[in-house]
Amino acid sequence: MSSQDCVMTKNVSDEEDKTKINDGATLSKRARKTIKRVRNKKAQQKERYKEMKRQNKPTCRNSNPGFMDFSETEYYFENGLRKVYPYYYEFSCYAKGRWQGRTVLNVFESEFLQQTDEYYKNGIAAGQLQVNGRSVSTDYVLKNKDIMTHKTHRHENPVIGSPLEIICENEDVIVVNKPASIPVHPCGRYRYNSIYFILGKEHGLRNLRTAYRLDRMTSGVLILAKNAKTARKLLDDVSSRHVRKEYVCRVVGEFPEEEVVVDQPIGILSNKIGVHRVSPDGKPSKTTFIRLNYNGKSSVVKCIPHTGRTHQIRVHLQYLGHPIVNDHIYNSEAFGPNKGKGGDFEIPEDKLFEKIRSEHNIGLWVAEEDYADFHKRIAELKELKRSKSLSNDTFIVQNSAEMCDEEKIASQDRTEIVEPVSEGSENTECQDKTEDVASCTCDPTPEEEPKLKKQKVEEKDLAASGSTKSEEEMDSANVTTNSYESSVECSNTVTNKMPGFEWNNWFPDENCSDCRKRFIEPVPKFLIMYLHALKYKGSDWEYEAPMPDWARDDWVEPGD
């Protein structure tokens, strides 16, 4: 074959190449080798481009990742639960691709389930829900790059009140044994009650990054990076599947003794409620299951996911007919009498969605629609505002009457001291907060830095000055037993002060519908799921959490 023929061969399309290569009579051996060499070169160039793009790609799109401000509210603990005083917050997000071309009301009603449809209609009309910083009508059609904002008096769901157990901490990572019920990052009705915010507010750790997430109801090993370099390494290890993950769970019935491998693809069932299912059109998924013990009613199973799909373990166990014992979604009769075994839901998907949503309707958790303490506190705050306003006016009048010509210069200084109490100043904002928190951006009480954070800062300052603290001073600091003296030291216990509810720290909003309600406290079955991330192992690191109590072979279900 001539050199001109070789040049022509290099320029044919991929489909033509395949046809000619498969037809041995068409191309000579030399031509086939040339085509193969060109293809290999293209593949290598593509891989080099992907690697260069990966190295230059940041771990997230945000130029200032993480969370910095933890001063908007405070925690309190009640009946074994961690709770958050309500506070003002503005949600903000870009219009997603699937939202574009739809009305703003339709998006809020179909995509955000935290509030009723009536709430969103009223919110748009009142200007609490805006697009691009201005009020719009309910029939406004969203466009590309639109920014949606929602100003609200935010109430968060309670979570388990146990302190975070730190498995290990060094200069690059902090590894925690995440309790069930706490999400990794802010989402839905959780913000301060998330791992990011608890570590930031109570331990002074900011701008943490994660390479993977655990479901809110899943407990166990969670690795958080302290810098971008470590986050990139962890992300590469996880995405390239160089990390071995081991979970344990307790499932319904007697699980087979032999090893079971499920490789059914998983797809989304509903974006609204985040439910998945085994689907031929889903993404490739594979999980290995090994039974550890059986107590006559339920089995403890080790799970080794080879891929990282959302709800992968839970969906594959449902497919096998052995859902997790207290999985209130995938162990639900909403899927039919067989609870979705074999991927057969036995009812139409639209009815399935409505059943799952109705089982977890927030209205079911309301104990009292017209909360008596709400009216008492509002009346008290109004009276407090009125009395403070009167006392400030009297103070100004008395000082003005006592002024004389010889003290005019000094009186100017006194007036400057009194001025912050006038309208529009910082102190008045704090007083106005007692009546209407929506008009105030300051906190009801001064924010105090976490003691652990203070200790770290103090140690750095002392090291710089060459001085040391006495043991008595360290004891009086009342810090936790987790040691931060060495940046690479690991600890298994963390204790934190757990303040109870304080009436004077509660600032309800007179126009907030949630403030008027008293909610039922969640029972354990809605806070704990028997799925635990036991171990994560990389090429040069390994972290393991303790086995949970419910995984013991002699464990008995509470109430049995």
QUIFENRA-V464888 format. One record per helix or strand of 2 or more residues. SS is the DSSP state (H for helix, E for strand). FROM is the first residue (numbers start at 1). TO is the last residue. If there is no record, write none. Layout:
ss->SS from->FROM to->TO
ss->SS from->FROM to->TO
This chain:
ss->H from->3 to->10
ss->H from->14 to->22
ss->H from->29 to->56
ss->E from->75 to->78
ss->E from->81 to->84
ss->E from->87 to->94
ss->H from->97 to->99
ss->H from->104 to->111
ss->H from->117 to->126
ss->E from->129 to->131
ss->E from->134 to->135
ss->E from->147 to->154
ss->E from->159 to->160
ss->E from->165 to->169
ss->E from->173 to->178
ss->H from->195 to->203
ss->E from->209 to->210
ss->E from->219 to->225
ss->H from->228 to->239
ss->E from->244 to->252
ss->E from->260 to->262
ss->E from->266 to->270
ss->E from->275 to->278
ss->E from->287 to->294
ss->E from->298 to->305
ss->H from->312 to->320
ss->H from->333 to->335
ss->H from->341 to->343
ss->H from->349 to->359
ss->H from->362 to->365
ss->E from->366 to->368
ss->H from->372 to->401
ss->H from->405 to->419
ss->H from->426 to->433
ss->H from->437 to->439
ss->H from->451 to->465
ss->H from->471 to->476
ss->H from->503 to->505
ss->E from->518 to->519
ss->H from->524 to->526
ss->E from->531 to->537
ss->E from->542 to->544
ss->H from->549 to->551
